[in-house]
Amino acid sequence: MDMSDRKNADETASDLLGSAAQRAASDLLDLAAQLAGLAEDLKALAAKPIVPPSTLLLEPDDQPRASSSSSFRGAASRVS
């Protein structure tokens, strides 16, 4: 490799490195913008009161049922 080839290779590598650095900086700015949006969403959620399930208005058909694990235990005891 002569000196002109080496100089061209160095310039190409330098250009690629600069391009990669610009891309990384752009990606970091995008990530920062997404995180800022997430922070705003979390702030809005934090401002809302938490309503316990017992105070929600449920229709009689919407009442919580026994969990499937307790039903499974009952069925298992009948089988054995």
C-alpha positions, -999 to +999 in steps of 0.1 A: +000+000+000+015+033-010+011+066+008-018+078-013-038+046-007-031+049+030-042+085+031-074+076+013-080+047+037-074+070+067-098+096+053-125+070+047-121+056+082-122+091+096-154+098+076-170+066+088-161+074+124-175+109+121-207+095+105-210+069+133-205+095+160-233+117+144-256+087+142-249+078+179-255+114+190-288+115+170-299+082+186-291+096+221-311+127+214-341+105+203-337+084+234-336+115+256-368+128+239-386+095+245-375+095+282-387+130+286-421+120+272-422+090+295-414+112+325-443+135+315-466+104+313-455+092+347-460+126+362-496+127+349-502+092+362-488+101+396-513+130+398-543+107+395-557+092+427-555+055+432-590+040+436-592+008+456-611-019+439-637-021+467-650+014+459-655+007+422-691+003+411-695-033+399-726-049+384-737-081+402-724-102+373-690-084+375-682-095+411-649-111+415-649-149+414-627-174+432-593-177+415-587-206+392-559-219+416-584-223+444-609-241+421-580-263+409-572-273+445-608-282+452-610-303+421-577-320+429-590-330+464-621-345+449-601-366+424-578-382+449 
